[in-house]
Amino acid sequence: MTRLRKAGRLWRNWQAQAAALEVLVNADDTQPVFKVELERWFGRSAPLEVELGAGKGEFIIEQARTFPNRNFLAVELPLSIVRLLCARVARSGLGNLKVLRADARSLVGFLMPSESVDVYHIYYPDPWPKARHAKHRLFSPNFVAGLARTLKEGGILCVASDVEQWALQIFESLRQGGFEPQIQPVVGATKTGYGKKYLAEKRTIFACAFKRPTLKELSKHTPSGANESAAMLQAMDRLPD
């Protein structure tokens, strides 16, 4: 309710609303069919990082400020969160960061152009622990295939969860989809709103970065193997230690 009230107050301020709508892509688009037009949205061609489920934008705003030569797309669906996110992005004054209101599965599966994304960030997706809610979980074979399709060759996916069983399921589904675990920091795992909260609560965070394989590597990929599983567990960060 607090979030809804804050979003409502912001949206009643016409100046704040106008500024926020400037960073929301396709906010005034009258085209009958929605298209992802990255160069039109950003006014340039540059490496693209996408955060699916950007929340209030704590991580992606900082990331966009740190890397001005890259484009950043913050994706959220609930209207109240999108409004808060737009207001924060507008206040940041960053020209390389845009907001898109969209369902992540539809965006990755159907709308995002092939080989258009350099880095995906997916932090703390809802685990939907009850069996009857399994259909709502973000990660599925189709979603993983969409990530592979839309990432550039050698592109990186960064993912984190505070639920160990769910994290391992995600990592295994990515490995089965041909993604290769990388031994590198997952910078956003502790910089999102949830990440900061979980770190303060001393919860264990399970995070891993994955590289999209080349087409040649994908053709050689086999979905099982003890060595691959060991590599995945070695690459997974557990924070705090």
Backbone as CSV, one residue per row, in Angstrom:
resi,resn,N_x,N_y,N_z,CA_x,CA_y,CA_z,C_x,C_y,C_z
1,MET,0.821,-1.200,0.000,0.000,0.000,0.000,0.862,1.261,0.000
2,THR,1.971,1.234,0.754,2.862,2.394,0.785,3.373,2.709,-0.607
3,ARG,3.768,1.650,-1.332,4.282,1.833,-2.683,3.210,2.430,-3.595
4,LEU,1.964,1.958,-3.463,0.871,2.468,-4.286,0.606,3.944,-3.986
5,ARG,0.623,4.312,-2.690,0.371,5.704,-2.318,1.477,6.613,-2.855
6,LYS,2.745,6.144,-2.747,3.862,6.951,-3.230,3.786,7.128,-4.736
7,ALA,3.470,6.049,-5.455,3.342,6.135,-6.906,2.214,7.079,-7.288
8,GLY,1.102,7.031,-6.533,-0.030,7.904,-6.816,0.322,9.369,-6.626
9,ARG,1.059,9.679,-5.540,1.468,11.065,-5.297,2.374,11.568,-6.411
10,LEU,3.325,10.748,-6.813,4.237,11.142,-7.883,3.483,11.417,-9.178
11,TRP,2.518,10.559,-9.484,1.825,10.669,-10.766,0.836,11.823,-10.793
12,ARG,0.426,12.323,-9.624,-0.459,13.490,-9.591,0.304,14.790,-9.831
13,ASN,1.639,14.739,-9.677,2.481,15.894,-9.966,2.771,15.890,-11.466
14,TRP,2.176,16.831,-12.215,2.264,16.771,-13.670,3.680,16.932,-14.170
15,GLN,4.522,17.712,-13.461,5.907,17.881,-13.890,6.689,16.580,-13.731
16,ALA,6.495,15.914,-12.600,7.167,14.635,-12.372,6.672,13.590,-13.356
17,GLN,5.357,13.623,-13.634,4.789,12.663,-14.572,5.352,12.871,-15.975
18,ALA,5.454,14.121,-16.392,5.973,14.422,-17.726,7.422,13.969,-17.856
19,ALA,8.224,14.201,-16.815,9.628,13.791,-16.846,9.741,12.268,-16.873
20,ALA,8.872,11.611,-16.091,8.911,10.153,-16.036,8.525,9.534,-17.373
21,LEU,7.547,10.132,-18.041,7.109,9.594,-19.327,8.179,9.732,-20.404
22,GLU,9.130,10.632,-20.191,10.223,10.800,-21.150,11.142,9.583,-21.172
23,VAL,11.233,8.875,-20.060,12.141,7.721,-19.999,11.404,6.405,-20.227
24,LEU,10.070,6.449,-20.281,9.271,5.249,-20.525,9.101,5.067,-22.021
25,VAL,9.699,4.024,-22.579,9.659,3.858,-24.027,8.247,3.524,-24.493
26,ASN,7.901,4.083,-25.645,6.587,3.877,-26.259,5.435,4.392,-25.409
27,ALA,5.718,5.352,-24.527,4.659,5.889,-23.664,3.582,6.598,-24.478
28,ASP,3.972,7.220,-25.590,2.999,7.949,-26.400,2.889,7.371,-27.803
29,ASP,3.290,6.101,-27.947,3.300,5.473,-29.266,1.872,5.151,-29.715
30,THR,1.538,5.586,-30.916,0.198,5.325,-31.447,0.203,4.178,-32.451
31,GLN,1.360,3.514,-32.599,1.434,2.401,-33.541,0.582,1.234,-33.043
32,PRO,-0.153,0.571,-33.939,-1.028,-0.531,-33.511,-0.266,-1.776,-33.071
33,VAL,0.985,-1.920,-33.525,1.795,-3.091,-33.182,3.066,-2.638,-32.462
34,PHE,3.304,-3.203,-31.293,4.496,-2.840,-30.519,5.734,-3.492,-31.122
35,LYS,6.794,-2.713,-31.259,8.068,-3.228,-31.749,9.189,-2.732,-30.855
36,VAL,10.169,-3.590,-30.612,11.375,-3.178,-29.894,12.300,-2.519,-30.907
37,GLU,12.491,-1.208,-30.750,13.328,-0.431,-31.664,14.417,0.267,-30.850
38,LEU,15.467,-0.460,-30.580,16.482,-0.006,-29.640,17.177,1.277,-30.082
39,GLU,17.560,1.361,-31.341,18.263,2.558,-31.805,17.358,3.787,-31.740
40,ARG,16.076,3.614,-32.018,15.148,4.749,-31.914,14.962,5.159,-30.471
41,TRP,14.845,4.196,-29.576,14.642,4.521,-28.167,15.835,5.269,-27.576
42,PHE,17.031,4.800,-27.889,18.225,5.381,-27.273,18.895,6.453,-28.133
43,GLY,18.523,6.525,-29.400,19.139,7.508,-30.277,20.554,7.172,-30.671
44,ARG,20.950,5.928,-30.488,22.307,5.511,-30.848,22.386,3.994,-30.803
45,SER,23.471,3.465,-31.355,23.771,2.042,-31.259,24.905,1.866,-30.260
46,ALA,24.685,1.037,-29.256,25.694,0.820,-28.206,25.413,-0.529,-27.549
47,PRO,26.412,-1.109,-26.859,26.162,-2.354,-26.119,24.977,-2.186,-25.173
48,LEU,24.165,-3.244,-25.071,22.913,-3.166,-24.303,22.913,-4.123,-23.127
49,GLU,22.567,-3.587,-21.946,22.326,-4.404,-20.758,20.861,-4.259,-20.369
50,VAL,20.231,-5.397,-20.051,18.805,-5.425,-19.718,18.628,-6.040,-18.333
51,GLU,17.902,-5.349,-17.462,17.539,-5.938,-16.170,16.060,-6.287,-16.201
52,LEU,15.775,-7.571,-16.062,14.401,-8.057,-16.024,13.940,-8.082,-14.577
53,GLY,12.908,-7.306,-14.268,12.479,-7.166,-12.879,13.356,-6.167,-12.164
54,ALA,13.404,-4.939,-12.676,14.347,-3.936,-12.168,13.905,-3.305,-10.857
55,GLY,12.675,-3.552,-10.423,12.211,-2.991,-9.151,12.255,-1.470,-9.170
56,LYS,12.807,-0.877,-8.129,12.917,0.579,-8.047,14.164,1.114,-8.729
57,GLY,14.962,0.219,-9.307,16.091,0.658,-10.117,17.386,0.895,-9.375
58,GLU,17.492,0.401,-8.140,18.702,0.669,-7.355,19.975,0.252,-8.095
59,PHE,19.956,-0.934,-8.674,21.159,-1.439,-9.346,21.359,-0.808,-10.716
60,ILE,20.331,-0.807,-11.540,20.528,-0.414,-12.934,20.823,1.079,-13.079
61,ILE,20.319,1.906,-12.180,20.654,3.329,-12.224,22.137,3.523,-11.938
62,GLU,22.641,2.834,-10.933,24.068,2.924,-10.607,24.924,2.382,-11.760
63,GLN,24.465,1.282,-12.360,25.217,0.668,-13.459,25.250,1.592,-14.678
64,ALA,24.127,2.222,-14.978,24.070,3.139,-16.119,24.937,4.370,-15.894
65,ARG,24.998,4.820,-14.663,25.842,5.976,-14.343,27.327,5.602,-14.459
66,THR,27.650,4.369,-14.111,29.045,3.918,-14.151,29.533,3.683,-15.576
67,PHE,28.625,3.267,-16.473,29.009,2.919,-17.843,28.200,3.753,-18.847
68,PRO,28.569,5.024,-19.032,27.786,5.905,-19.916,27.843,5.522,-21.390
69,ASN,28.808,4.705,-21.775,28.928,4.302,-23.177,28.089,3.070,-23.515
70,ARG,27.330,2.575,-22.556,26.452,1.434,-22.772,24.994,1.869,-22.606
71,ASN,24.085,1.196,-23.288,22.654,1.432,-23.111,22.097,0.458,-22.077
72,PHE,21.097,0.904,-21.322,20.490,0.086,-20.279,18.971,0.161,-20.398
73,LEU,18.347,-1.007,-20.275,16.885,-1.101,-20.348,16.381,-1.769,-19.075
74,ALA,15.567,-1.039,-18.314,14.977,-1.551,-17.076,13.562,-2.026,-17.371
75,VAL,13.297,-3.301,-17.126,12.007,-3.901,-17.470,11.242,-4.242,-16.193
76,GLU,10.006,-3.777,-16.123,9.105,-4.097,-15.008,7.690,-4.193,-15.551
77,LEU,6.793,-4.840,-14.790,5.415,-5.005,-15.239,4.379,-4.312,-14.362
78,PRO,4.381,-4.471,-13.026,3.340,-3.821,-12.215,3.378,-2.301,-12.374
79,LEU,2.236,-1.704,-12.600,2.167,-0.279,-12.911,2.726,0.586,-11.787
80,SER,2.425,0.244,-10.535,2.901,1.070,-9.423,4.426,1.090,-9.368
81,ILE,5.058,-0.056,-9.624,6.526,-0.113,-9.610,7.095,0.624,-10.819
82,VAL,6.454,0.472,-11.969,6.929,1.154,-13.178,6.918,2.664,-12.964
83,ARG,5.893,3.187,-12.335,5.815,4.626,-12.109,6.929,5.112,-11.184
84,LEU,7.183,4.376,-10.097,8.284,4.736,-9.204,9.622,4.639,-9.926
85,LEU,9.792,3.579,-10.706,11.030,3.377,-11.447,11.259,4.516,-12.435
86,CYS,10.226,4.877,-13.171,10.347,5.976,-14.135,10.723,7.283,-13.450
87,ALA,10.097,7.549,-12.297,10.395,8.788,-11.571,11.855,8.815,-11.122
88,ARG,12.363,7.684,-10.655,13.759,7.636,-10.200,14.727,7.769,-11.366
89,VAL,14.418,7.115,-12.462,15.277,7.222,-13.648,15.261,8.654,-14.179
90,ALA,14.097,9.269,-14.204,14.001,10.654,-14.678,14.834,11.581,-13.803
91,ARG,14.768,11.388,-12.480,15.542,12.237,-11.571,17.041,12.036,-11.752
92,SER,17.451,10.844,-12.196,18.882,10.573,-12.377,19.474,11.361,-13.537
93,GLY,18.626,11.722,-14.493,19.096,12.490,-15.633,19.953,11.699,-16.607
94,LEU,19.900,10.384,-16.545,20.741,9.539,-17.391,20.079,9.315,-18.749
95,GLY,20.779,9.682,-19.803,20.230,9.510,-21.137,20.403,8.119,-21.697
96,ASN,21.213,7.299,-21.031,21.482,5.937,-21.529,20.652,4.878,-20.828
97,LEU,19.603,5.301,-20.097,18.753,4.362,-19.362,17.285,4.637,-19.683
98,LYS,16.588,3.593,-20.137,15.171,3.686,-20.449,14.400,2.630,-19.668
99,VAL,13.097,2.840,-19.536,12.210,1.918,-18.822,11.199,1.349,-19.806
100,LEU,10.965,0.052,-19.707,9.957,-0.601,-20.533,9.008,-1.372,-19.632
101,ARG,7.713,-1.117,-19.776,6.717,-1.899,-19.055,6.346,-3.102,-19.917
102,ALA,6.739,-4.289,-19.469,6.498,-5.488,-20.272,6.623,-6.720,-19.393
103,ASP,6.005,-7.803,-19.853,6.180,-9.103,-19.229,7.506,-9.686,-19.714
104,ALA,8.360,-10.113,-18.804,9.699,-10.576,-19.177,9.651,-11.762,-20.123
105,ARG,8.711,-12.681,-19.895,8.648,-13.879,-20.741,8.252,-13.536,-22.173
106,SER,7.290,-12.641,-22.332,6.880,-12.234,-23.677,7.992,-11.451,-24.370
107,LEU,8.647,-10.587,-23.615,9.721,-9.775,-24.189,10.852,-10.650,-24.707
108,VAL,11.318,-11.572,-23.867,12.448,-12.429,-24.236,12.032,-13.464,-25.282
109,GLY,10.826,-13.993,-25.152,10.403,-15.060,-26.037,10.007,-14.615,-27.425
110,PHE,9.448,-13.385,-27.546,8.868,-13.002,-28.828,9.294,-11.634,-29.352
111,LEU,9.550,-10.676,-28.466,9.667,-9.285,-28.906,11.096,-8.787,-29.101
112,MET,12.012,-9.213,-28.237,13.384,-8.723,-28.331,14.068,-9.295,-29.568
113,PRO,14.734,-8.441,-30.366,15.416,-8.947,-31.562,16.503,-9.968,-31.216
114,SER,16.738,-10.889,-32.117,17.778,-11.897,-31.922,19.152,-11.230,-31.833
115,GLU,19.975,-11.761,-30.938,21.360,-11.303,-30.745,21.450,-9.782,-30.599
116,SER,20.628,-9.244,-29.708,20.598,-7.789,-29.504,21.079,-7.367,-28.119
117,VAL,21.230,-8.327,-27.196,21.544,-8.014,-25.799,22.954,-8.499,-25.455
118,ASP,23.720,-7.636,-24.818,25.071,-8.017,-24.382,25.060,-8.655,-22.999
119,VAL,24.223,-8.134,-22.106,24.158,-8.654,-20.733,22.713,-8.616,-20.253
120,TYR,22.255,-9.722,-19.668,20.984,-9.763,-18.945,21.283,-9.813,-17.447
121,HIS,20.481,-9.103,-16.677,20.535,-9.167,-15.212,19.172,-9.640,-14.719
122,ILE,19.151,-10.740,-13.971,17.908,-11.254,-13.392,18.178,-11.578,-11.926
123,TYR,17.667,-10.743,-11.033,17.974,-10.892,-9.616,16.710,-11.148,-8.795
124,TYR,16.731,-12.238,-8.072,15.689,-12.616,-7.119,14.302,-12.779,-7.762
125,PRO,14.202,-13.561,-8.829,12.876,-13.857,-9.387,12.060,-14.653,-8.384
126,ASP,10.773,-14.437,-8.371,9.881,-15.108,-7.426,9.968,-16.624,-7.618
127,PRO,10.263,-17.391,-6.556,10.379,-18.851,-6.705,9.043,-19.573,-6.822
128,TRP,7.933,-18.928,-6.481,6.619,-19.574,-6.523,6.742,-21.008,-5.995
129,PRO,6.950,-21.176,-4.697,7.302,-22.492,-4.157,6.205,-23.555,-4.234
130,LYS,4.930,-23.146,-4.277,3.861,-24.151,-4.316,3.763,-24.781,-5.704
131,ALA,3.539,-26.085,-5.721,3.506,-26.821,-6.994,2.446,-26.271,-7.941
132,ARG,1.312,-25.863,-7.399,0.234,-25.388,-8.271,0.553,-24.035,-8.916
133,HIS,1.598,-23.379,-8.403,2.005,-22.089,-8.964,3.212,-22.212,-9.885
134,ALA,3.626,-23.430,-10.188,4.848,-23.643,-10.973,4.801,-22.929,-12.317
135,LYS,3.613,-22.814,-12.903,3.492,-22.190,-14.229,3.866,-20.711,-14.204
136,HIS,3.883,-20.103,-12.997,4.224,-18.690,-12.888,5.729,-18.453,-12.792
137,ARG,6.510,-19.501,-12.589,7.957,-19.316,-12.438,8.565,-18.787,-13.729
138,LEU,9.514,-17.891,-13.572,10.099,-17.235,-14.736,10.899,-18.198,-15.607
139,PHE,11.732,-19.012,-14.983,12.637,-19.866,-15.749,11.950,-21.157,-16.192
140,SER,12.021,-21.396,-17.484,11.489,-22.599,-18.118,12.375,-22.869,-19.328
141,PRO,12.277,-24.046,-19.936,13.073,-24.292,-21.149,12.834,-23.259,-22.243
142,ASN,11.586,-22.822,-22.405,11.294,-21.819,-23.432,11.932,-20.473,-23.103
143,PHE,11.901,-20.097,-21.823,12.510,-18.826,-21.416,14.022,-18.870,-21.606
144,VAL,14.641,-19.984,-21.234,16.087,-20.138,-21.421,16.445,-20.068,-22.903
145,ALA,15.637,-20.694,-23.745,15.874,-20.629,-25.191,15.757,-19.189,-25.691
146,GLY,14.824,-18.429,-25.125,14.683,-17.023,-25.499,15.890,-16.196,-25.097
147,LEU,16.432,-16.481,-23.911,17.648,-15.793,-23.481,18.795,-16.079,-24.446
148,ALA,18.952,-17.353,-24.841,20.017,-17.734,-25.770,19.816,-17.063,-27.128
149,ARG,18.571,-16.954,-27.560,18.289,-16.336,-28.860,18.615,-14.857,-28.872
150,THR,18.282,-14.162,-27.795,18.400,-12.703,-27.790,19.758,-12.201,-27.326
151,LEU,20.524,-13.026,-26.629,21.883,-12.627,-26.268,22.796,-12.696,-27.486
152,LYS,23.738,-11.781,-27.542,24.759,-11.861,-28.571,25.670,-13.052,-28.286
153,GLU,26.359,-13.518,-29.298,27.272,-14.637,-29.109,28.319,-14.262,-28.055
154,GLY,28.449,-15.081,-27.033,29.353,-14.768,-25.938,28.765,-13.825,-24.910
155,GLY,27.467,-13.457,-25.057,26.823,-12.568,-24.098,26.699,-13.204,-22.729
156,ILE,26.472,-12.367,-21.716,26.491,-12.807,-20.319,25.106,-12.656,-19.680
157,LEU,24.737,-13.656,-18.902,23.540,-13.610,-18.063,23.984,-13.677,-16.612
158,CYS,23.568,-12.697,-15.809,23.850,-12.681,-14.376,22.546,-12.950,-13.629
159,VAL,22.569,-13.906,-12.719,21.343,-14.295,-12.018,21.652,-14.558,-10.554
160,ALA,20.698,-14.249,-9.678,20.887,-14.470,-8.244,19.554,-14.791,-7.588
161,SER,19.626,-15.587,-6.510,18.447,-15.921,-5.713,18.897,-16.146,-4.271
162,ASP,17.976,-15.936,-3.342,18.274,-16.233,-1.945,17.712,-17.584,-1.535
163,VAL,17.088,-18.304,-2.484,16.502,-19.623,-2.217,17.369,-20.672,-2.905
164,GLU,18.092,-21.466,-2.112,19.092,-22.369,-2.686,18.486,-23.358,-3.676
165,GLN,17.392,-24.000,-3.312,16.803,-25.001,-4.202,16.385,-24.374,-5.528
166,TRP,15.782,-23.202,-5.463,15.347,-22.508,-6.672,16.549,-22.072,-7.504
167,ALA,17.601,-21.577,-6.820,18.808,-21.159,-7.530,19.433,-22.322,-8.288
168,LEU,19.527,-23.475,-7.642,20.115,-24.637,-8.301,19.273,-25.108,-9.479
169,GLN,17.950,-24.999,-9.351,17.075,-25.344,-10.482,17.312,-24.399,-11.658
170,ILE,17.447,-23.115,-11.358,17.721,-22.134,-12.409,19.049,-22.444,-13.093
171,PHE,20.087,-22.659,-12.283,21.422,-22.889,-12.837,21.445,-24.161,-13.693
172,GLU,20.739,-25.188,-13.233,20.713,-26.434,-13.990,19.957,-26.245,-15.311
173,SER,18.860,-25.485,-15.285,18.110,-25.260,-16.526,18.946,-24.470,-17.520
174,LEU,19.750,-23.556,-17.039,20.634,-22.793,-17.925,21.720,-23.690,-18.506
175,ARG,22.289,-24.547,-17.670,23.322,-25.461,-18.165,22.744,-26.391,-19.226
176,GLN,21.539,-26.893,-18.978,20.907,-27.759,-19.964,20.587,-27.007,-21.255
177,GLY,20.416,-25.699,-21.155,20.163,-24.887,-22.340,21.430,-24.458,-23.062
178,GLY,22.579,-24.954,-22.611,23.830,-24.666,-23.294,24.639,-23.529,-22.708
179,PHE,24.139,-22.880,-21.650,24.886,-21.783,-21.033,26.054,-22.334,-20.215
180,GLU,27.150,-21.574,-20.200,28.362,-22.005,-19.511,28.602,-21.133,-18.282
181,PRO,28.698,-21.720,-17.083,28.974,-20.922,-15.882,30.346,-20.281,-15.956
182,GLN,30.416,-19.050,-15.484,31.661,-18.284,-15.517,32.115,-17.963,-14.104
183,ILE,33.407,-18.024,-13.884,33.954,-17.637,-12.574,34.250,-16.142,-12.632
184,GLN,33.242,-15.360,-12.285,33.362,-13.908,-12.281,32.318,-13.344,-11.326
185,PRO,32.549,-12.135,-10.824,31.590,-11.545,-9.886,30.240,-11.277,-10.550
186,VAL,29.177,-11.440,-9.776,27.831,-11.062,-10.218,27.532,-9.737,-9.523
187,VAL,27.848,-8.654,-10.212,27.916,-7.351,-9.547,26.583,-6.898,-8.975
188,GLY,25.480,-7.297,-9.602,24.186,-6.804,-9.135,23.583,-7.573,-7.983
189,ALA,24.190,-8.698,-7.610,23.575,-9.571,-6.608,23.384,-8.885,-5.259
190,THR,24.261,-7.942,-4.925,24.162,-7.256,-3.632,23.809,-5.783,-3.777
191,LYS,23.422,-5.354,-4.995,23.171,-3.931,-5.225,21.712,-3.610,-5.527
192,THR,20.875,-4.632,-5.687,19.438,-4.375,-5.848,18.823,-4.126,-4.476
193,GLY,17.571,-3.711,-4.464,16.898,-3.508,-3.182,16.856,-4.773,-2.360
194,TYR,16.471,-5.888,-2.975,16.436,-7.161,-2.270,17.840,-7.608,-1.876
195,GLY,18.807,-7.417,-2.768,20.173,-7.833,-2.468,20.725,-7.139,-1.238
196,LYS,20.493,-5.831,-1.131,20.961,-5.076,0.034,20.259,-5.551,1.306
197,LYS,18.965,-5.822,1.175,18.193,-6.297,2.324,18.703,-7.655,2.803
198,TYR,18.895,-8.586,1.873,19.331,-9.929,2.238,20.742,-9.925,2.807
199,LEU,21.587,-9.048,2.269,22.958,-8.942,2.783,22.942,-8.427,4.219
200,ALA,22.085,-7.434,4.485,21.973,-6.890,5.841,21.434,-7.932,6.815
201,GLU,20.552,-8.811,6.305,19.991,-9.878,7.137,20.904,-11.091,7.225
202,LYS,22.057,-11.007,6.556,23.054,-12.091,6.522,22.501,-13.380,5.927
203,ARG,21.578,-13.236,5.002,21.104,-14.399,4.254,22.159,-14.817,3.238
204,THR,22.192,-16.078,2.926,23.079,-16.556,1.881,22.465,-16.230,0.524
205,ILE,23.273,-15.662,-0.352,22.853,-15.313,-1.703,23.558,-16.245,-2.680
206,PHE,22.785,-16.848,-3.558,23.334,-17.774,-4.548,23.325,-17.065,-5.905
207,ALA,24.506,-16.823,-6.435,24.620,-16.042,-7.661,25.612,-16.680,-8.612
208,CYS,25.340,-16.525,-9.903,26.256,-17.071,-10.900,26.102,-16.295,-12.205
209,ALA,27.199,-16.160,-12.926,27.174,-15.580,-14.266,27.326,-16.701,-15.284
210,PHE,26.607,-16.582,-16.380,26.642,-17.600,-17.436,26.931,-16.929,-18.780
211,LYS,27.673,-17.626,-19.620,27.958,-17.127,-20.969,27.148,-17.900,-21.988
212,ARG,26.542,-17.169,-22.914,25.859,-17.833,-24.017,26.897,-18.436,-24.948
213,PRO,26.804,-19.712,-25.226,27.814,-20.341,-26.081,27.663,-19.938,-27.538
214,THR,28.710,-20.182,-28.297,28.629,-19.975,-29.735,27.721,-21.037,-30.334
215,LEU,27.288,-20.828,-31.575,26.437,-21.810,-32.237,27.156,-23.148,-32.356
216,LYS,28.461,-23.104,-32.588,29.237,-24.336,-32.692,29.256,-25.069,-31.361
217,GLU,29.427,-24.306,-30.270,29.432,-24.923,-28.943,28.060,-25.483,-28.597
218,LEU,27.008,-24.769,-28.995,25.656,-25.258,-28.724,25.399,-26.599,-29.405
219,SER,25.910,-26.740,-30.638,25.683,-27.982,-31.369,26.396,-29.157,-30.732
220,LYS,27.479,-28.872,-29.988,28.233,-29.937,-29.334,27.748,-30.204,-27.922
221,HIS,26.836,-29.354,-27.439,26.451,-29.430,-26.032,25.693,-30.706,-25.711
222,THR,26.034,-31.305,-24.575,25.283,-32.442,-24.039,24.713,-32.031,-22.695
223,PRO,23.481,-32.423,-22.362,22.803,-31.912,-21.177,23.232,-32.527,-19.861
224,SER,24.148,-33.449,-19.857,24.516,-34.065,-18.586,26.018,-34.202,-18.499
225,GLY,26.501,-34.518,-17.307,27.937,-34.715,-17.131,28.391,-34.212,-15.785
226,ALA,29.111,-35.039,-15.056,29.549,-34.668,-13.706,30.508,-33.501,-13.739
227,ASN,31.364,-33.435,-14.755,32.335,-32.355,-14.812,31.645,-31.010,-14.986
228,GLU,30.584,-30.960,-15.805,29.864,-29.716,-16.014,29.166,-29.271,-14.740
229,SER,28.573,-30.218,-14.016,27.902,-29.877,-12.764,28.898,-29.356,-11.737
230,ALA,30.064,-29.954,-11.678,31.098,-29.502,-10.747,31.547,-28.089,-11.092
231,ALA,31.677,-27.815,-12.391,32.081,-26.477,-12.817,31.036,-25.445,-12.429
232,MET,29.759,-25.804,-12.554,28.685,-24.891,-12.202,28.729,-24.557,-10.717
233,LEU,28.925,-25.562,-9.861,28.966,-25.327,-8.423,30.195,-24.524,-8.040
234,GLN,31.306,-24.729,-8.748,32.513,-23.947,-8.474,32.294,-22.488,-8.810
235,ALA,31.555,-22.220,-9.911,31.346,-20.857,-10.367,30.338,-20.111,-9.515
236,MET,29.445,-20.816,-8.815,28.374,-20.176,-8.063,28.917,-19.435,-6.854
237,ASP,28.554,-18.177,-6.718,28.912,-17.392,-5.549,27.910,-17.650,-4.441
238,ARG,28.413,-17.772,-3.221,27.554,-17.841,-2.039,27.914,-16.658,-1.162
239,LEU,27.017,-15.681,-1.055,27.299,-14.462,-0.326,26.266,-14.298,0.795
240,PRO,26.653,-13.961,2.015,28.028,-13.890,2.487,28.601,-15.275,2.694
241,ASP,29.907,-15.350,2.733,30.571,-16.649,2.840,30.382,-17.201,4.266
